[in-house]
Amino acid sequence: MCPVDVLCEGACVYHNLDKEPITIGLLQRHAMDHFYAAGGRLPKGTADIGKKVACIGAGPASLACAAELRRHGIAVTIFDKRPLPAA
C-alpha cells in the first residue's frame, strides 16, 4: 500500500496555506469501490516476452509506465534513490 499520509497528503501544498491536505487516500478508495461495484476487473499481465526495461524513480509516472509495460509482458526494474517510498 502506498503511504499517502506521508507522500501525497504529507507533501500537499495546502500545508503551506494552513489548510487540511487533500485526502487522496479517500478519493482513491472511492474510485476503486466504484470501479469494482461497476463490475470492473484489473487486467492480467501477458507472459514474459523476454524484454527488459528500467524505470528511473518510483514516482507515479514510473509506476504507471511499469504497470503498462508489465501488461505487455515486458520485465521492469524500478530504480529510486530511496530504499522505500516513504523514506
PyMOL Python script that loads the backbone (N, CA, C, O; Angstrom):
from pymol import cmd

cmd.read_pdbstr("""\
ATOM      1  N   MET A   1       0.834  -1.179   0.000  1.00  0.00           N
ATOM      2  CA  MET A   1       0.000   0.000   0.000  1.00  0.00           C
ATOM      3  C   MET A   1       0.882   1.247   0.000  1.00  0.00           C
ATOM      4  O   MET A   1       1.929   1.290   0.645  1.00  0.00           O
ATOM      5  N   CYS A   2       0.448   2.215  -0.709  1.00  0.00           N
ATOM      6  CA  CYS A   2       1.173   3.480  -0.792  1.00  0.00           C
ATOM      7  C   CYS A   2       0.872   4.319   0.453  1.00  0.00           C
ATOM      8  O   CYS A   2      -0.297   4.512   0.788  1.00  0.00           O
ATOM      9  N   PRO A   3       1.885   4.815   1.135  1.00  0.00           N
ATOM     10  CA  PRO A   3       1.651   5.634   2.332  1.00  0.00           C
ATOM     11  C   PRO A   3       1.271   7.069   1.963  1.00  0.00           C
ATOM     12  O   PRO A   3       2.103   7.974   2.034  1.00  0.00           O
ATOM     13  N   VAL A   4       0.003   7.274   1.566  1.00  0.00           N
ATOM     14  CA  VAL A   4      -0.436   8.597   1.106  1.00  0.00           C
ATOM     15  C   VAL A   4      -0.302   9.662   2.182  1.00  0.00           C
ATOM     16  O   VAL A   4      -0.112  10.838   1.873  1.00  0.00           O
ATOM     17  N   ASP A   5      -0.399   9.258   3.445  1.00  0.00           N
ATOM     18  CA  ASP A   5      -0.286  10.246   4.517  1.00  0.00           C
ATOM     19  C   ASP A   5       1.109  10.846   4.572  1.00  0.00           C
ATOM     20  O   ASP A   5       1.292  11.961   5.062  1.00  0.00           O
ATOM     21  N   VAL A   6       2.087  10.110   4.072  1.00  0.00           N
ATOM     22  CA  VAL A   6       3.465  10.611   4.054  1.00  0.00           C
ATOM     23  C   VAL A   6       3.781  11.257   2.703  1.00  0.00           C
ATOM     24  O   VAL A   6       4.304  12.370   2.644  1.00  0.00           O
ATOM     25  N   LEU A   7       3.458  10.549   1.625  1.00  0.00           N
ATOM     26  CA  LEU A   7       3.861  11.022   0.301  1.00  0.00           C
ATOM     27  C   LEU A   7       2.956  12.116  -0.250  1.00  0.00           C
ATOM     28  O   LEU A   7       3.409  13.239  -0.471  1.00  0.00           O
ATOM     29  N   CYS A   8       1.700  11.806  -0.469  1.00  0.00           N
ATOM     30  CA  CYS A   8       0.793  12.790  -1.097  1.00  0.00           C
ATOM     31  C   CYS A   8       0.262  13.813  -0.096  1.00  0.00           C
ATOM     32  O   CYS A   8       0.487  15.016  -0.223  1.00  0.00           O
ATOM     33  N   GLU A   9      -0.440  13.302   0.888  1.00  0.00           N
ATOM     34  CA  GLU A   9      -1.049  14.219   1.863  1.00  0.00           C
ATOM     35  C   GLU A   9       0.020  14.918   2.700  1.00  0.00           C
ATOM     36  O   GLU A   9      -0.150  16.074   3.088  1.00  0.00           O
ATOM     37  N   GLY A  10       1.104  14.228   2.973  1.00  0.00           N
ATOM     38  CA  GLY A  10       2.185  14.824   3.742  1.00  0.00           C
ATOM     39  C   GLY A  10       2.905  15.930   3.002  1.00  0.00           C
ATOM     40  O   GLY A  10       3.444  16.847   3.621  1.00  0.00           O
ATOM     41  N   ALA A  11       2.917  15.851   1.676  1.00  0.00           N
ATOM     42  CA  ALA A  11       3.612  16.843   0.859  1.00  0.00           C
ATOM     43  C   ALA A  11       2.659  17.840   0.201  1.00  0.00           C
ATOM     44  O   ALA A  11       3.088  18.661  -0.610  1.00  0.00           O
ATOM     45  N   CYS A  12       1.380  17.776   0.541  1.00  0.00           N
ATOM     46  CA  CYS A  12       0.380  18.639  -0.086  1.00  0.00           C
ATOM     47  C   CYS A  12       0.705  20.119   0.157  1.00  0.00           C
ATOM     48  O   CYS A  12       1.059  20.513   1.268  1.00  0.00           O
ATOM     49  N   VAL A  13       0.581  20.920  -0.889  1.00  0.00           N
ATOM     50  CA  VAL A  13       0.886  22.350  -0.784  1.00  0.00           C
ATOM     51  C   VAL A  13      -0.101  23.087   0.127  1.00  0.00           C
ATOM     52  O   VAL A  13       0.170  24.212   0.546  1.00  0.00           O
ATOM     53  N   TYR A  14      -1.237  22.465   0.435  1.00  0.00           N
ATOM     54  CA  TYR A  14      -2.192  23.106   1.337  1.00  0.00           C
ATOM     55  C   TYR A  14      -1.605  23.316   2.724  1.00  0.00           C
ATOM     56  O   TYR A  14      -2.045  24.205   3.453  1.00  0.00           O
ATOM     57  N   HIS A  15      -0.603  22.499   3.103  1.00  0.00           N
ATOM     58  CA  HIS A  15       0.051  22.698   4.394  1.00  0.00           C
ATOM     59  C   HIS A  15       0.653  24.105   4.477  1.00  0.00           C
ATOM     60  O   HIS A  15       0.648  24.727   5.540  1.00  0.00           O
ATOM     61  N   ASN A  16       1.169  24.599   3.350  1.00  0.00           N
ATOM     62  CA  ASN A  16       1.759  25.943   3.310  1.00  0.00           C
ATOM     63  C   ASN A  16       0.716  27.033   3.514  1.00  0.00           C
ATOM     64  O   ASN A  16       1.052  28.164   3.867  1.00  0.00           O
ATOM     65  N   LEU A  17      -0.542  26.695   3.292  1.00  0.00           N
ATOM     66  CA  LEU A  17      -1.640  27.653   3.437  1.00  0.00           C
ATOM     67  C   LEU A  17      -2.405  27.442   4.738  1.00  0.00           C
ATOM     68  O   LEU A  17      -3.473  28.021   4.937  1.00  0.00           O
ATOM     69  N   ASP A  18      -1.852  26.604   5.631  1.00  0.00           N
ATOM     70  CA  ASP A  18      -2.506  26.258   6.891  1.00  0.00           C
ATOM     71  C   ASP A  18      -3.901  25.676   6.679  1.00  0.00           C
ATOM     72  O   ASP A  18      -4.835  25.969   7.426  1.00  0.00           O
ATOM     73  N   LYS A  19      -4.021  24.839   5.635  1.00  0.00           N
ATOM     74  CA  LYS A  19      -5.271  24.140   5.341  1.00  0.00           C
ATOM     75  C   LYS A  19      -5.027  22.644   5.417  1.00  0.00           C
ATOM     76  O   LYS A  19      -3.888  22.182   5.336  1.00  0.00           O
ATOM     77  N   GLU A  20      -6.102  21.897   5.573  1.00  0.00           N
ATOM     78  CA  GLU A  20      -6.010  20.441   5.585  1.00  0.00           C
ATOM     79  C   GLU A  20      -5.630  19.949   4.179  1.00  0.00           C
ATOM     80  O   GLU A  20      -6.124  20.480   3.184  1.00  0.00           O
ATOM     81  N   PRO A  21      -4.764  18.946   4.099  1.00  0.00           N
ATOM     82  CA  PRO A  21      -4.389  18.432   2.780  1.00  0.00           C
ATOM     83  C   PRO A  21      -5.555  17.704   2.110  1.00  0.00           C
ATOM     84  O   PRO A  21      -6.496  17.272   2.776  1.00  0.00           O
ATOM     85  N   ILE A  22      -5.479  17.577   0.814  1.00  0.00           N
ATOM     86  CA  ILE A  22      -6.473  16.811   0.067  1.00  0.00           C
ATOM     87  C   ILE A  22      -6.354  15.353   0.501  1.00  0.00           C
ATOM     88  O   ILE A  22      -5.252  14.804   0.519  1.00  0.00           O
ATOM     89  N   THR A  23      -7.450  14.731   0.844  1.00  0.00           N
ATOM     90  CA  THR A  23      -7.433  13.348   1.327  1.00  0.00           C
ATOM     91  C   THR A  23      -7.440  12.383   0.152  1.00  0.00           C
ATOM     92  O   THR A  23      -8.451  11.749  -0.151  1.00  0.00           O
ATOM     93  N   ILE A  24      -6.299  12.289  -0.495  1.00  0.00           N
ATOM     94  CA  ILE A  24      -6.177  11.473  -1.704  1.00  0.00           C
ATOM     95  C   ILE A  24      -6.480  10.006  -1.441  1.00  0.00           C
ATOM     96  O   ILE A  24      -7.006   9.318  -2.316  1.00  0.00           O
ATOM     97  N   GLY A  25      -6.156   9.519  -0.250  1.00  0.00           N
ATOM     98  CA  GLY A  25      -6.450   8.120   0.080  1.00  0.00           C
ATOM     99  C   GLY A  25      -7.935   7.823   0.019  1.00  0.00           C
ATOM    100  O   GLY A  25      -8.339   6.776  -0.487  1.00  0.00           O
ATOM    101  N   LEU A  26      -8.759   8.742   0.533  1.00  0.00           N
ATOM    102  CA  LEU A  26     -10.212   8.557   0.474  1.00  0.00           C
ATOM    103  C   LEU A  26     -10.717   8.638  -0.962  1.00  0.00           C
ATOM    104  O   LEU A  26     -11.623   7.899  -1.345  1.00  0.00           O
ATOM    105  N   LEU A  27     -10.139   9.526  -1.751  1.00  0.00           N
ATOM    106  CA  LEU A  27     -10.538   9.636  -3.154  1.00  0.00           C
ATOM    107  C   LEU A  27     -10.171   8.361  -3.929  1.00  0.00           C
ATOM    108  O   LEU A  27     -10.949   7.893  -4.761  1.00  0.00           O
ATOM    109  N   GLN A  28      -9.000   7.810  -3.654  1.00  0.00           N
ATOM    110  CA  GLN A  28      -8.591   6.564  -4.303  1.00  0.00           C
ATOM    111  C   GLN A  28      -9.519   5.422  -3.891  1.00  0.00           C
ATOM    112  O   GLN A  28      -9.933   4.622  -4.730  1.00  0.00           O
ATOM    113  N   ARG A  29      -9.843   5.349  -2.603  1.00  0.00           N
ATOM    114  CA  ARG A  29     -10.740   4.296  -2.110  1.00  0.00           C
ATOM    115  C   ARG A  29     -12.092   4.401  -2.796  1.00  0.00           C
ATOM    116  O   ARG A  29     -12.638   3.390  -3.237  1.00  0.00           O
ATOM    117  N   HIS A  30     -12.648   5.626  -2.894  1.00  0.00           N
ATOM    118  CA  HIS A  30     -13.938   5.837  -3.559  1.00  0.00           C
ATOM    119  C   HIS A  30     -13.875   5.385  -5.014  1.00  0.00           C
ATOM    120  O   HIS A  30     -14.785   4.710  -5.498  1.00  0.00           O
ATOM    121  N   ALA A  31     -12.804   5.755  -5.710  1.00  0.00           N
ATOM    122  CA  ALA A  31     -12.664   5.387  -7.117  1.00  0.00           C
ATOM    123  C   ALA A  31     -12.612   3.869  -7.296  1.00  0.00           C
ATOM    124  O   ALA A  31     -13.249   3.332  -8.201  1.00  0.00           O
ATOM    125  N   MET A  32     -11.862   3.180  -6.445  1.00  0.00           N
ATOM    126  CA  MET A  32     -11.754   1.725  -6.570  1.00  0.00           C
ATOM    127  C   MET A  32     -13.046   1.029  -6.153  1.00  0.00           C
ATOM    128  O   MET A  32     -13.423   0.026  -6.759  1.00  0.00           O
ATOM    129  N   ASP A  33     -13.728   1.538  -5.134  1.00  0.00           N
ATOM    130  CA  ASP A  33     -15.030   0.966  -4.750  1.00  0.00           C
ATOM    131  C   ASP A  33     -16.011   1.083  -5.901  1.00  0.00           C
ATOM    132  O   ASP A  33     -16.737   0.135  -6.202  1.00  0.00           O
ATOM    133  N   HIS A  34     -16.038   2.245  -6.546  1.00  0.00           N
ATOM    134  CA  HIS A  34     -16.923   2.452  -7.702  1.00  0.00           C
ATOM    135  C   HIS A  34     -16.531   1.518  -8.855  1.00  0.00           C
ATOM    136  O   HIS A  34     -17.397   0.924  -9.497  1.00  0.00           O
ATOM    137  N   PHE A  35     -15.240   1.393  -9.109  1.00  0.00           N
ATOM    138  CA  PHE A  35     -14.730   0.522 -10.176  1.00  0.00           C
ATOM    139  C   PHE A  35     -15.208  -0.916  -9.981  1.00  0.00           C
ATOM    140  O   PHE A  35     -15.730  -1.531 -10.910  1.00  0.00           O
ATOM    141  N   TYR A  36     -15.028  -1.449  -8.772  1.00  0.00           N
ATOM    142  CA  TYR A  36     -15.431  -2.828  -8.503  1.00  0.00           C
ATOM    143  C   TYR A  36     -16.945  -2.986  -8.467  1.00  0.00           C
ATOM    144  O   TYR A  36     -17.462  -4.004  -8.926  1.00  0.00           O
ATOM    145  N   ALA A  37     -17.671  -2.000  -7.931  1.00  0.00           N
ATOM    146  CA  ALA A  37     -19.131  -2.071  -7.890  1.00  0.00           C
ATOM    147  C   ALA A  37     -19.728  -2.086  -9.292  1.00  0.00           C
ATOM    148  O   ALA A  37     -20.803  -2.645  -9.510  1.00  0.00           O
ATOM    149  N   ALA A  38     -19.025  -1.468 -10.242  1.00  0.00           N
ATOM    150  CA  ALA A  38     -19.498  -1.430 -11.626  1.00  0.00           C
ATOM    151  C   ALA A  38     -19.049  -2.676 -12.405  1.00  0.00           C
ATOM    152  O   ALA A  38     -19.222  -2.748 -13.622  1.00  0.00           O
ATOM    153  N   GLY A  39     -18.471  -3.655 -11.691  1.00  0.00           N
ATOM    154  CA  GLY A  39     -18.055  -4.891 -12.356  1.00  0.00           C
ATOM    155  C   GLY A  39     -16.660  -4.854 -12.940  1.00  0.00           C
ATOM    156  O   GLY A  39     -16.280  -5.745 -13.701  1.00  0.00           O
ATOM    157  N   GLY A  40     -15.899  -3.842 -12.595  1.00  0.00           N
ATOM    158  CA  GLY A  40     -14.548  -3.722 -13.134  1.00  0.00           C
ATOM    159  C   GLY A  40     -13.617  -4.804 -12.623  1.00  0.00           C
ATOM    160  O   GLY A  40     -13.751  -5.283 -11.497  1.00  0.00           O
ATOM    161  N   ARG A  41     -12.681  -5.177 -13.464  1.00  0.00           N
ATOM    162  CA  ARG A  41     -11.650  -6.140 -13.079  1.00  0.00           C
ATOM    163  C   ARG A  41     -10.310  -5.617 -13.560  1.00  0.00           C
ATOM    164  O   ARG A  41     -10.206  -5.039 -14.642  1.00  0.00           O
ATOM    165  N   LEU A  42      -9.289  -5.823 -12.749  1.00  0.00           N
ATOM    166  CA  LEU A  42      -7.947  -5.400 -13.136  1.00  0.00           C
ATOM    167  C   LEU A  42      -7.419  -6.337 -14.216  1.00  0.00           C
ATOM    168  O   LEU A  42      -7.646  -7.545 -14.151  1.00  0.00           O
ATOM    169  N   PRO A  43      -6.710  -5.787 -15.220  1.00  0.00           N
ATOM    170  CA  PRO A  43      -6.207  -6.630 -16.310  1.00  0.00           C
ATOM    171  C   PRO A  43      -5.096  -7.562 -15.832  1.00  0.00           C
ATOM    172  O   PRO A  43      -4.337  -7.236 -14.920  1.00  0.00           O
ATOM    173  N   LYS A  44      -5.023  -8.714 -16.465  1.00  0.00           N
ATOM    174  CA  LYS A  44      -3.949  -9.655 -16.161  1.00  0.00           C
ATOM    175  C   LYS A  44      -2.791  -9.380 -17.102  1.00  0.00           C
ATOM    176  O   LYS A  44      -2.982  -8.931 -18.232  1.00  0.00           O
ATOM    177  N   GLY A  45      -1.598  -9.654 -16.625  1.00  0.00           N
ATOM    178  CA  GLY A  45      -0.409  -9.454 -17.443  1.00  0.00           C
ATOM    179  C   GLY A  45      -0.264 -10.525 -18.508  1.00  0.00           C
ATOM    180  O   GLY A  45      -0.906 -11.574 -18.451  1.00  0.00           O
ATOM    181  N   THR A  46       0.574 -10.244 -19.459  1.00  0.00           N
ATOM    182  CA  THR A  46       0.882 -11.182 -20.528  1.00  0.00           C
ATOM    183  C   THR A  46       2.129 -11.955 -20.136  1.00  0.00           C
ATOM    184  O   THR A  46       2.918 -11.491 -19.312  1.00  0.00           O
ATOM    185  N   ALA A  47       2.309 -13.117 -20.713  1.00  0.00           N
ATOM    186  CA  ALA A  47       3.516 -13.900 -20.454  1.00  0.00           C
ATOM    187  C   ALA A  47       4.747 -13.083 -20.834  1.00  0.00           C
ATOM    188  O   ALA A  47       4.700 -12.256 -21.744  1.00  0.00           O
ATOM    189  N   ASP A  48       5.842 -13.325 -20.128  1.00  0.00           N
ATOM    190  CA  ASP A  48       7.095 -12.600 -20.362  1.00  0.00           C
ATOM    191  C   ASP A  48       7.548 -12.792 -21.806  1.00  0.00           C
ATOM    192  O   ASP A  48       7.610 -13.921 -22.293  1.00  0.00           O
ATOM    193  N   ILE A  49       7.866 -11.689 -22.495  1.00  0.00           N
ATOM    194  CA  ILE A  49       8.293 -11.764 -23.901  1.00  0.00           C
ATOM    195  C   ILE A  49       9.803 -11.631 -24.059  1.00  0.00           C
ATOM    196  O   ILE A  49      10.310 -11.577 -25.179  1.00  0.00           O
ATOM    197  N   GLY A  50      10.524 -11.578 -22.932  1.00  0.00           N
ATOM    198  CA  GLY A  50      11.977 -11.559 -22.992  1.00  0.00           C
ATOM    199  C   GLY A  50      12.617 -10.187 -23.098  1.00  0.00           C
ATOM    200  O   GLY A  50      13.825 -10.092 -23.313  1.00  0.00           O
ATOM    201  N   LYS A  51      11.855  -9.144 -22.957  1.00  0.00           N
ATOM    202  CA  LYS A  51      12.409  -7.787 -22.993  1.00  0.00           C
ATOM    203  C   LYS A  51      12.459  -7.224 -21.587  1.00  0.00           C
ATOM    204  O   LYS A  51      11.645  -7.582 -20.735  1.00  0.00           O
ATOM    205  N   LYS A  52      13.431  -6.329 -21.343  1.00  0.00           N
ATOM    206  CA  LYS A  52      13.600  -5.713 -20.031  1.00  0.00           C
ATOM    207  C   LYS A  52      13.697  -4.203 -20.171  1.00  0.00           C
ATOM    208  O   LYS A  52      14.265  -3.695 -21.138  1.00  0.00           O
ATOM    209  N   VAL A  53      13.134  -3.486 -19.191  1.00  0.00           N
ATOM    210  CA  VAL A  53      13.172  -2.026 -19.173  1.00  0.00           C
ATOM    211  C   VAL A  53      13.470  -1.578 -17.751  1.00  0.00           C
ATOM    212  O   VAL A  53      13.044  -2.221 -16.792  1.00  0.00           O
ATOM    213  N   ALA A  54      14.193  -0.487 -17.615  1.00  0.00           N
ATOM    214  CA  ALA A  54      14.433   0.129 -16.309  1.00  0.00           C
ATOM    215  C   ALA A  54      13.688   1.451 -16.246  1.00  0.00           C
ATOM    216  O   ALA A  54      13.741   2.245 -17.185  1.00  0.00           O
ATOM    217  N   CYS A  55      12.998   1.687 -15.145  1.00  0.00           N
ATOM    218  CA  CYS A  55      12.339   2.966 -14.896  1.00  0.00           C
ATOM    219  C   CYS A  55      13.119   3.662 -13.784  1.00  0.00           C
ATOM    220  O   CYS A  55      13.408   3.059 -12.751  1.00  0.00           O
ATOM    221  N   ILE A  56      13.454   4.920 -13.997  1.00  0.00           N
ATOM    222  CA  ILE A  56      14.228   5.677 -13.030  1.00  0.00           C
ATOM    223  C   ILE A  56      13.283   6.523 -12.185  1.00  0.00           C
ATOM    224  O   ILE A  56      12.557   7.370 -12.706  1.00  0.00           O
ATOM    225  N   GLY A  57      13.300   6.284 -10.882  1.00  0.00           N
ATOM    226  CA  GLY A  57      12.413   6.985  -9.964  1.00  0.00           C
ATOM    227  C   GLY A  57      11.154   6.173  -9.723  1.00  0.00           C
ATOM    228  O   GLY A  57      10.614   5.566 -10.647  1.00  0.00           O
ATOM    229  N   ALA A  58      10.684   6.160  -8.479  1.00  0.00           N
ATOM    230  CA  ALA A  58       9.496   5.389  -8.118  1.00  0.00           C
ATOM    231  C   ALA A  58       8.278   6.287  -7.966  1.00  0.00           C
ATOM    232  O   ALA A  58       7.406   6.026  -7.137  1.00  0.00           O
ATOM    233  N   GLY A  59       8.220   7.342  -8.766  1.00  0.00           N
ATOM    234  CA  GLY A  59       7.071   8.239  -8.722  1.00  0.00           C
ATOM    235  C   GLY A  59       5.902   7.687  -9.522  1.00  0.00           C
ATOM    236  O   GLY A  59       6.002   6.611 -10.111  1.00  0.00           O
ATOM    237  N   PRO A  60       4.800   8.418  -9.544  1.00  0.00           N
ATOM    238  CA  PRO A  60       3.597   7.955 -10.236  1.00  0.00           C
ATOM    239  C   PRO A  60       3.815   7.635 -11.710  1.00  0.00           C
ATOM    240  O   PRO A  60       3.266   6.654 -12.212  1.00  0.00           O
ATOM    241  N   ALA A  61       4.598   8.434 -12.405  1.00  0.00           N
ATOM    242  CA  ALA A  61       4.815   8.197 -13.835  1.00  0.00           C
ATOM    243  C   ALA A  61       5.559   6.886 -14.064  1.00  0.00           C
ATOM    244  O   ALA A  61       5.184   6.105 -14.938  1.00  0.00           O
ATOM    245  N   SER A  62       6.610   6.639 -13.283  1.00  0.00           N
ATOM    246  CA  SER A  62       7.359   5.394 -13.437  1.00  0.00           C
ATOM    247  C   SER A  62       6.512   4.188 -13.068  1.00  0.00           C
ATOM    248  O   SER A  62       6.574   3.159 -13.742  1.00  0.00           O
ATOM    249  N   LEU A  63       5.720   4.300 -12.007  1.00  0.00           N
ATOM    250  CA  LEU A  63       4.879   3.180 -11.608  1.00  0.00           C
ATOM    251  C   LEU A  63       3.809   2.882 -12.651  1.00  0.00           C
ATOM    252  O   LEU A  63       3.520   1.717 -12.927  1.00  0.00           O
ATOM    253  N   ALA A  64       3.219   3.922 -13.231  1.00  0.00           N
ATOM    254  CA  ALA A  64       2.223   3.725 -14.285  1.00  0.00           C
ATOM    255  C   ALA A  64       2.867   3.106 -15.520  1.00  0.00           C
ATOM    256  O   ALA A  64       2.299   2.211 -16.146  1.00  0.00           O
ATOM    257  N   CYS A  65       4.051   3.588 -15.862  1.00  0.00           N
ATOM    258  CA  CYS A  65       4.787   3.046 -17.009  1.00  0.00           C
ATOM    259  C   CYS A  65       5.110   1.576 -16.780  1.00  0.00           C
ATOM    260  O   CYS A  65       4.917   0.746 -17.668  1.00  0.00           O
ATOM    261  N   ALA A  66       5.600   1.258 -15.589  1.00  0.00           N
ATOM    262  CA  ALA A  66       5.953  -0.128 -15.262  1.00  0.00           C
ATOM    263  C   ALA A  66       4.735  -1.044 -15.344  1.00  0.00           C
ATOM    264  O   ALA A  66       4.829  -2.161 -15.852  1.00  0.00           O
ATOM    265  N   ALA A  67       3.614  -0.581 -14.854  1.00  0.00           N
ATOM    266  CA  ALA A  67       2.395  -1.392 -14.901  1.00  0.00           C
ATOM    267  C   ALA A  67       1.974  -1.662 -16.338  1.00  0.00           C
ATOM    268  O   ALA A  67       1.603  -2.784 -16.683  1.00  0.00           O
ATOM    269  N   GLU A  68       2.031  -0.639 -17.166  1.00  0.00           N
ATOM    270  CA  GLU A  68       1.639  -0.814 -18.568  1.00  0.00           C
ATOM    271  C   GLU A  68       2.600  -1.751 -19.301  1.00  0.00           C
ATOM    272  O   GLU A  68       2.165  -2.610 -20.069  1.00  0.00           O
ATOM    273  N   LEU A  69       3.900  -1.590 -19.067  1.00  0.00           N
ATOM    274  CA  LEU A  69       4.885  -2.471 -19.698  1.00  0.00           C
ATOM    275  C   LEU A  69       4.677  -3.921 -19.260  1.00  0.00           C
ATOM    276  O   LEU A  69       4.751  -4.834 -20.083  1.00  0.00           O
ATOM    277  N   ARG A  70       4.418  -4.136 -17.974  1.00  0.00           N
ATOM    278  CA  ARG A  70       4.186  -5.494 -17.469  1.00  0.00           C
ATOM    279  C   ARG A  70       2.974  -6.121 -18.132  1.00  0.00           C
ATOM    280  O   ARG A  70       2.964  -7.315 -18.429  1.00  0.00           O
ATOM    281  N   ARG A  71       1.949  -5.307 -18.363  1.00  0.00           N
ATOM    282  CA  ARG A  71       0.745  -5.815 -19.044  1.00  0.00           C
ATOM    283  C   ARG A  71       1.077  -6.347 -20.424  1.00  0.00           C
ATOM    284  O   ARG A  71       0.366  -7.201 -20.954  1.00  0.00           O
ATOM    285  N   HIS A  72       2.154  -5.845 -21.006  1.00  0.00           N
ATOM    286  CA  HIS A  72       2.570  -6.279 -22.344  1.00  0.00           C
ATOM    287  C   HIS A  72       3.707  -7.298 -22.292  1.00  0.00           C
ATOM    288  O   HIS A  72       4.334  -7.578 -23.314  1.00  0.00           O
ATOM    289  N   GLY A  73       3.975  -7.849 -21.117  1.00  0.00           N
ATOM    290  CA  GLY A  73       4.951  -8.917 -20.991  1.00  0.00           C
ATOM    291  C   GLY A  73       6.399  -8.483 -20.882  1.00  0.00           C
ATOM    292  O   GLY A  73       7.305  -9.297 -21.059  1.00  0.00           O
ATOM    293  N   ILE A  74       6.627  -7.219 -20.596  1.00  0.00           N
ATOM    294  CA  ILE A  74       7.992  -6.700 -20.501  1.00  0.00           C
ATOM    295  C   ILE A  74       8.391  -6.622 -19.032  1.00  0.00           C
ATOM    296  O   ILE A  74       7.669  -6.051 -18.214  1.00  0.00           O
ATOM    297  N   ALA A  75       9.543  -7.198 -18.703  1.00  0.00           N
ATOM    298  CA  ALA A  75      10.046  -7.159 -17.327  1.00  0.00           C
ATOM    299  C   ALA A  75      10.509  -5.744 -17.002  1.00  0.00           C
ATOM    300  O   ALA A  75      11.133  -5.087 -17.835  1.00  0.00           O
ATOM    301  N   VAL A  76      10.208  -5.276 -15.800  1.00  0.00           N
ATOM    302  CA  VAL A  76      10.534  -3.903 -15.411  1.00  0.00           C
ATOM    303  C   VAL A  76      11.259  -3.905 -14.066  1.00  0.00           C
ATOM    304  O   VAL A  76      10.850  -4.587 -13.127  1.00  0.00           O
ATOM    305  N   THR A  77      12.337  -3.133 -13.991  1.00  0.00           N
ATOM    306  CA  THR A  77      13.019  -2.873 -12.739  1.00  0.00           C
ATOM    307  C   THR A  77      12.932  -1.370 -12.479  1.00  0.00           C
ATOM    308  O   THR A  77      13.258  -0.560 -13.346  1.00  0.00           O
ATOM    309  N   ILE A  78      12.491  -1.012 -11.277  1.00  0.00           N
ATOM    310  CA  ILE A  78      12.362   0.400 -10.916  1.00  0.00           C
ATOM    311  C   ILE A  78      13.519   0.763  -9.994  1.00  0.00           C
ATOM    312  O   ILE A  78      13.737   0.111  -8.973  1.00  0.00           O
ATOM    313  N   PHE A  79      14.257   1.804 -10.358  1.00  0.00           N
ATOM    314  CA  PHE A  79      15.368   2.300  -9.549  1.00  0.00           C
ATOM    315  C   PHE A  79      14.974   3.634  -8.932  1.00  0.00           C
ATOM    316  O   PHE A  79      14.461   4.521  -9.615  1.00  0.00           O
ATOM    317  N   ASP A  80      15.218   3.762  -7.644  1.00  0.00           N
ATOM    318  CA  ASP A  80      14.948   5.012  -6.950  1.00  0.00           C
ATOM    319  C   ASP A  80      16.059   5.251  -5.937  1.00  0.00           C
ATOM    320  O   ASP A  80      16.627   4.299  -5.402  1.00  0.00           O
ATOM    321  N   LYS A  81      16.369   6.502  -5.674  1.00  0.00           N
ATOM    322  CA  LYS A  81      17.466   6.813  -4.749  1.00  0.00           C
ATOM    323  C   LYS A  81      17.109   6.439  -3.312  1.00  0.00           C
ATOM    324  O   LYS A  81      17.998   6.241  -2.485  1.00  0.00           O
ATOM    325  N   ARG A  82      15.817   6.342  -3.011  1.00  0.00           N
ATOM    326  CA  ARG A  82      15.394   5.985  -1.650  1.00  0.00           C
ATOM    327  C   ARG A  82      15.156   4.479  -1.562  1.00  0.00           C
ATOM    328  O   ARG A  82      14.702   3.869  -2.529  1.00  0.00           O
ATOM    329  N   PRO A  83      15.459   3.874  -0.409  1.00  0.00           N
ATOM    330  CA  PRO A  83      15.241   2.432  -0.277  1.00  0.00           C
ATOM    331  C   PRO A  83      13.767   2.053  -0.191  1.00  0.00           C
ATOM    332  O   PRO A  83      13.389   0.950  -0.586  1.00  0.00           O
ATOM    333  N   LEU A  84      12.920   2.966   0.326  1.00  0.00           N
ATOM    334  CA  LEU A  84      11.487   2.739   0.435  1.00  0.00           C
ATOM    335  C   LEU A  84      10.759   4.002   0.002  1.00  0.00           C
ATOM    336  O   LEU A  84      11.301   5.098   0.148  1.00  0.00           O
ATOM    337  N   PRO A  85       9.533   3.878  -0.531  1.00  0.00           N
ATOM    338  CA  PRO A  85       8.810   5.067  -0.969  1.00  0.00           C
ATOM    339  C   PRO A  85       8.624   6.116   0.103  1.00  0.00           C
ATOM    340  O   PRO A  85       8.641   7.309  -0.202  1.00  0.00           O
ATOM    341  N   ALA A  86       8.445   5.707   1.363  1.00  0.00           N
ATOM    342  CA  ALA A  86       8.181   6.678   2.428  1.00  0.00           C
ATOM    343  C   ALA A  86       9.462   7.190   3.081  1.00  0.00           C
ATOM    344  O   ALA A  86       9.402   8.001   4.004  1.00  0.00           O
ATOM    345  N   ALA A  87      10.594   6.734   2.620  1.00  0.00           N
ATOM    346  CA  ALA A  87      11.864   7.124   3.272  1.00  0.00           C
ATOM    347  C   ALA A  87      12.205   8.565   3.002  1.00  0.00           C
ATOM    348  O   ALA A  87      13.232   9.055   3.472  1.00  0.00           O
TER     349      ALA A  87
END
""", "prot")
cmd.dss("prot")
cmd.show_as("cartoon", "prot")
cmd.util.cbc("prot")
cmd.orient("prot")
